[in-house]
């Protein structure tokens, strides 16, 4: 993933990002990405993702009770990668 360094960032911009990050329990980097996405109109992916989740929730489809949890699946994947 690319890295972006911003020099001579105005104090008010830094403070605004820092305040928002604190309020949203995010790091400065995470908050800066969120703000850049909003400013560039790239927040649509989040709206689409939330729409898909809402659609799935409304469909009434559920996993069987015996289905493995995401944690179990991740653990199995990590164990297989280690082999």
C-alpha angles and dihedrals in degrees: 000000000000122000126223124201119191119202126201093015108183113250093237092054092049091047091048092053092044092051092047091047091052092048092049095041092240134131119254090254093051092048092047090054091049091050093046091050090052093047092049095045092246095126089096091094089063092050091049091048092050089048092053091048091050090048092051092047091050093049091073092225113144135181116251114263090246093056113119117255121246089251092057092048092050092048091051091049092050092048091051092049090054093059 
